[in-house]
């Protein structure tokens, strides 16, 4: 029995692939990405093991995007990240990376603050956050913890943020601590629209804890979670707590970008979204604004306190309205029975400032429309 087990393990180790540093991003690389915001009947969280087939060929494109890697000195904040080699420059800010022989390291970020308080920040991970490792093999397990500390003067922040606090702070310090566990638990082949790839599957779990400290005269820094009972009690309480995000990531030894990244629901029972390599094989979406076509539209957009979704020309059945954050995680959803036209109002008091996506889906999983929603805060 021991001999048979040893033989099986040796076979597995020889059959699975190894991901090398040749798949790390470099200056000039452009990753084209597609999103399916309503994946239907795909099996991602299969038991660990080898020689598996993950068939994601039925994924549909709800949204597309691209990531362009530039030389670090292309960023206006590059002097603040002297060890950076690469920069990804987006509409909201710049992220800087260092590439070593065996790691892709995220050094930090400059731009709109990650806590969505509406101000500009310069944030450096301490220690650096490792995004990719090489070589990557079946059975690899890695853990890491990193932190950001973002101090602000109270005068920079909107007064409404301090509603319900028993004190008036001089300064606010936002602490964002992330613990990450990565396990390469399976290998096989992954099919997506336009291609099939030998892959390793990595299960990644991120535990992100956000804390807020207030600096008050004569007392120094005080953890507000102790004053607010671990969250709640005023607008600033919305920032306090721990969020858990689990993704399954499929890496190929021949492609630089992930073949697919599936984000799971909090209870790990369903796949909420899938981000995958865009092989440009999908058919363009229908014209949702054509007269008589089923449609959904948000008004006002940008929105501040509430948003109204106007649904029109819908066949009678049950629909699901979902709102996603920028990484594709569902932050709000609700089911409605709609016939023809209907307007749905959503209060935004629990939404942070930023860009979201909203999608209306029928009972068969067909997406009526996916569009952007911008939320502003006073």
C-alpha positions in Angstrom: 0.0 0.0 0.0 2.8 2.4 0.9 4.6 1.6 -2.4 1.4 2.3 -4.3 0.9 5.6 -2.5 4.5 6.6 -3.2 4.2 5.8 -6.9 1.0 7.8 -7.2 2.6 10.9 -5.6 5.6 10.6 -7.8 3.3 10.4 -10.9 1.4 13.5 -9.7 4.6 15.4 -9.2 5.8 14.6 -12.7 2.5 15.2 -14.5 1.6 18.7 -13.1 3.2 21.9 -14.4 5.5 24.4 -12.8 4.9 28.1 -13.1 8.2 30.0 -13.5 9.2 33.7 -13.3 8.9 33.9 -17.1 5.2 34.5 -16.5 5.9 37.7 -14.4 4.7 41.0 -16.0 7.2 43.3 -17.7 7.2 46.8 -19.1 4.9 47.0 -22.1 2.7 44.1 -21.2 -1.1 44.6 -21.6 -3.4 42.1 -19.9 -6.9 42.0 -21.6 -9.5 40.9 -19.1 -13.2 39.9 -19.4 -15.7 39.6 -16.5 -18.7 37.3 -16.1 -20.7 39.0 -13.4 -23.3 36.2 -13.3 -21.5 32.9 -13.9 -23.9 30.0 -14.4 -23.3 26.4 -13.3 -19.5 26.3 -13.2 -17.6 24.1 -10.8 -14.7 25.9 -9.4 -14.3 24.6 -5.8 -13.7 20.9 -6.8 -11.8 18.7 -4.3 -8.0 19.1 -4.2 -6.0 16.8 -6.5 -4.6 16.4 -9.9 -5.6 15.7 -13.5 -8.8 17.8 -13.3 -10.8 19.6 -16.0 -12.4 23.0 -15.2 -14.8 23.8 -18.0 -15.5 27.5 -18.1 -16.1 27.7 -21.8 -19.7 28.9 -21.2 -18.5 32.1 -19.6 -20.1 35.3 -21.0 -18.7 38.8 -21.1 -20.4 41.3 -18.9 -17.6 43.8 -18.8 -14.1 44.1 -20.2 -11.0 45.9 -19.0 -7.2 46.0 -19.5 -4.1 46.4 -17.3 -1.1 48.1 -18.8 2.3 47.7 -17.2 4.5 50.7 -17.6 8.0 51.7 -16.4 7.8 53.0 -12.9 9.1 56.4 -13.8 6.0 56.9 -15.9 4.1 57.5 -12.7 4.0 61.0 -11.2 4.6 59.4 -7.7 7.5 57.2 -8.8 10.0 59.1 -6.6 8.1 57.9 -3.5 8.8 54.3 -4.5 12.5 54.2 -5.4 12.6 50.4 -5.7 9.8 50.1 -8.2 10.3 48.7 -11.7 6.6 48.7 -12.9 3.6 50.9 -12.5 -0.1 50.4 -13.3 -1.6 53.8 -13.8 -5.4 54.0 -13.6 -8.1 56.6 -13.3 -8.0 56.6 -9.5 -4.3 56.3 -8.9 -1.0 54.5 -9.4 0.2 51.1 -8.1 3.9 50.4 -8.0 5.6 47.0 -8.2 9.1 45.5 -7.8 10.1 42.3 -9.7 12.7 39.9 -8.3 13.9 36.5 -9.5 11.1 34.8 -7.6 8.5 37.4 -6.6 6.1 40.1 -7.9 6.0 42.6 -5.0 3.3 45.3 -4.6 5.1 48.2 -3.0 2.2 50.6 -2.6 -0.3 53.0 -4.1 -0.8 56.7 -4.6 -4.1 58.2 -5.4 -7.7 58.0 -4.0 -7.5 56.5 -0.6 -8.4 52.8 -0.3 -10.9 53.5 2.5 -12.8 55.7 0.2 -12.7 58.8 2.5 -12.5 61.1 -0.6 -8.9 62.3 -0.2 -5.5 61.5 -1.9 -3.0 59.3 -0.1 0.5 57.9 -0.4 0.3 54.3 0.9 3.2 51.9 1.3 2.8 48.2 2.3 4.9 47.2 5.3 6.2 44.7 4.5 5.8 44.6 0.7 2.8 42.5 -0.4 3.8 39.5 -2.6 1.4 39.1 -5.4 3.1 36.3 -7.3 5.8 33.7 -6.5 8.0 31.5 -8.7 8.5 28.7 -9.0 4.9 27.7 -8.2 4.2 24.0 -7.8 1.4 21.7 -6.6 1.3 21.5 -2.8 2.8 25.0 -2.3 1.5 26.9 0.7 2.3 30.5 1.6 1.2 32.9 4.2 1.9 36.6 4.5 0.7 39.6 6.5 1.0 43.2 5.6 -0.3 46.6 6.8 -1.1 50.1 5.6 -1.3 53.1 8.0 -3.0 56.2 6.7 -3.0 59.3 9.0 -5.2 62.3 8.1 -5.9 65.6 9.7 -9.5 65.8 10.8 -9.8 69.1 8.8 -9.3 67.0 5.6 -12.3 64.8 6.3 -16.1 65.7 6.0 -17.6 66.6 9.4 -20.4 64.1 8.8 -17.9 61.3 9.2 -17.7 62.0 12.9 -21.4 61.8 13.5 -22.2 59.9 16.7 -18.6 60.1 18.1 -18.3 61.1 21.8 -15.1 63.0 21.0 -13.8 65.5 18.5 -10.5 64.2 17.2 -7.6 66.3 15.9 -6.5 63.5 13.5 -7.7 60.2 12.2 -5.5 57.1 11.4 -6.9 54.3 9.2 -5.2 50.9 9.7 -5.6 48.3 7.0 -4.1 44.9 7.9 -4.3 42.0 5.5 -3.5 38.4 6.2 -3.3 36.1 3.1 -3.2 32.4 2.9 -2.4 30.7 -0.5 -2.6 27.0 -1.2 -1.9 25.4 -4.6 -4.2 22.5 -4.2 -5.0 21.2 -7.7 -3.8 20.9 -11.2 -5.3 20.0 -14.6 -6.7 21.9 -17.6 -8.9 25.0 -17.6 -11.1 25.8 -20.6 -12.2 29.4 -21.2 -13.8 31.0 -24.3 -11.1 30.8 -26.9 -8.6 28.5 -25.3 -7.6 25.5 -23.1 -4.6 25.8 -20.8 -2.7 23.4 -18.5 -3.0 25.1 -15.1 -2.3 25.1 -11.4 -5.2 26.1 -9.1 -4.5 28.3 -6.2 -7.0 29.0 -3.4 -6.4 32.4 -2.0 -8.1 33.7 1.2 -7.6 37.4 2.2 -8.6 38.6 5.7 -8.7 42.4 5.6 -9.2 44.2 8.9 -9.8 47.9 8.9 -9.4 49.9 12.2 -9.7 53.6 12.8 -7.8 55.5 15.5 -8.6 59.0 16.7 -6.0 61.4 18.2 -7.6 63.6 20.9 -6.0 66.2 23.1 -4.2 64.9 26.2 -5.2 61.2 25.4 -3.2 60.5 22.2 -4.3 57.8 19.8 -7.5 55.9 20.8 -8.9 52.8 18.9 -12.4 53.9 17.9 -13.6 50.2 17.8 -13.5 50.2 21.6 -15.7 53.3 21.7 -18.1 52.1 19.0 -18.4 48.5 20.2 -16.4 47.0 17.2 -18.2 49.0 14.5 -21.4 50.9 14.0 -22.4 54.0 15.9 -21.9 56.8 13.4 -20.7 57.0 9.8 -17.1 56.2 10.7 -18.2 52.9 12.2 -18.8 51.7 8.6 -15.1 51.4 8.1 -14.3 49.2 11.1 -14.3 45.4 10.9 -12.9 42.4 9.0 -13.8 41.3 5.5 -13.0 37.9 4.1 -12.5 37.3 0.4 -11.9 33.9 -1.1 -10.8 33.4 -4.8 -9.7 30.4 -6.8 -7.0 31.4 -9.3 -5.9 29.4 -12.3 -2.3 29.9 -13.6 -0.7 28.7 -16.8 3.0 28.2 -17.4 2.7 29.8 -20.9 0.5 32.9 -20.1 1.5 35.9 -18.0 -2.0 36.8 -16.8 -4.3 34.5 -14.8 -6.4 32.3 -17.0 -9.3 32.7 -14.6 -10.0 34.2 -11.2 -13.3 33.1 -9.5 -14.6 35.1 -6.5 -16.7 33.1 -4.1 -19.6 34.1 -1.9 -18.9 34.6 1.8 -20.2 31.0 2.6 -18.2 29.6 -0.4 -21.4 28.0 -1.8 -21.6 29.9 -5.1 -19.3 31.7 -7.6 -20.2 35.4 -7.6 -18.0 36.6 -10.4 -15.3 35.3 -12.8 -12.5 37.4 -14.2 -10.8 35.6 -17.1 -8.3 36.1 -19.9 -10.0 37.9 -22.8 -9.3 36.0 -26.0 -11.6 38.3 -28.0 -13.9 35.4 -29.0 -17.2 36.8 -27.6 -20.0 38.4 -29.5 -20.7 42.0 -28.9 -23.6 42.7 -26.5 -26.9 43.7 -28.0 -27.9 47.4 -28.2 -29.8 47.7 -25.0 -30.9 51.3 -25.9 -32.7 50.3 -29.0 -36.4 51.2 -29.0 -38.5 48.4 -27.4 -35.4 46.6 -26.0 -35.3 45.4 -22.4 -33.1 47.9 -20.5 -32.0 49.2 -17.1 -30.7 52.7 -16.3 -29.5 54.3 -13.1 -30.5 57.9 -12.2 -28.9 60.0 -11.0 -25.5 58.8 -12.0 -23.3 59.9 -10.2 -25.5 59.3 -7.1 -25.1 60.6 -3.6 -27.8 59.5 -1.1 -29.9 57.2 -3.3 -30.1 55.9 -6.8 -33.2 54.9 -8.9 -32.9 52.0 -11.3 -35.4 52.3 -14.1 -36.2 48.9 -15.7 -38.1 49.0 -19.0 -39.7 46.6 -21.5 -39.2 43.5 -19.4 -41.1 40.2 -19.9 -43.0 39.2 -16.8 -40.8 37.1 -14.4 -38.4 37.4 -11.5 -35.2 39.4 -11.8 -32.1 39.9 -9.7 -30.5 43.3 -9.4 -26.9 43.1 -8.3 -24.3 45.8 -7.5 -20.6 44.9 -7.6 -17.5 46.7 -6.3 -14.5 47.3 -8.6 -13.0 43.8 -7.9 -16.3 42.1 -8.9 -17.6 41.2 -5.5 -21.3 41.5 -4.9 -22.0 44.2 -2.3 -25.8 44.3 -2.7 -28.5 42.3 -4.4 -32.3 42.0 -4.4 -34.9 40.0 -6.3 -38.0 41.6 -7.9 -41.0 40.4 -9.9 -41.2 42.8 -12.8 -43.7 43.1 -15.7 -43.0 45.8 -18.3 -41.6 48.8 -16.6 -40.6 49.3 -12.9 -38.4 51.7 -10.9 -36.4 50.5 -7.9 -34.8 52.9 -5.4 -31.7 51.9 -3.5 -30.4 53.8 -0.5 -26.7 54.5 -0.6 -25.9 55.3 3.1 -23.9 52.1 3.5 -22.0 52.5 0.2 -18.6 54.1 0.1 -17.5 56.6 -2.5 -16.3 55.0 -5.6 -17.1 53.2 -8.9 -19.4 50.2 -9.0 -21.1 48.0 -11.6 -24.8 47.1 -11.6 -26.4 44.3 -13.4 -30.0 43.1 -14.0 -30.4 39.3 -14.5 -33.5 37.3 -15.4 -34.4 33.9 -13.8 -32.6 32.0 -16.6 -29.3 33.8 -15.9 -29.5 36.1 -18.9 -28.0 39.5 -18.2 -30.4 42.3 -19.3 -27.7 44.9 -18.9 -24.5 45.7 -17.0 -23.4 49.4 -16.5 -21.3 51.6 -14.3 -22.5 53.4 -11.2 -20.6 56.2 -9.5 -21.3 56.9 -5.9 -20.2 60.3 -4.4 -20.2 61.3 -0.8 -20.4 64.9 0.6 
